[in-house]
Amino acid sequence: MRMFQLILLCLAGYIQYKLWLGHNGIQDYVHIKHAVIEHKETNTQLQKRNRLLKADIDDLKLGLEGVEERARHELGLIKKDETFIRVLPAKQP
């Protein structure tokens, strides 16, 4: 009877070890759960970026107004017969 109890105790200890520390145990589950959360956050950010890029593409496809706006903003484009005025902030004493 004593040997049977010892075998059951060893078996219970082995099962607990596998559950908490073994392959596909609780530690692996927690690690994978955190990885999934991080990937969902990354996917959300990438989806926002993709929507913005798609809007830019649609603007560029619609006409030259989008191209002109982008050139003015990013490249400092000035049209012929336009006057460029630069306003500087007042100096702080």
Disulfide bonds with the S-S distance in Angstrom:
none
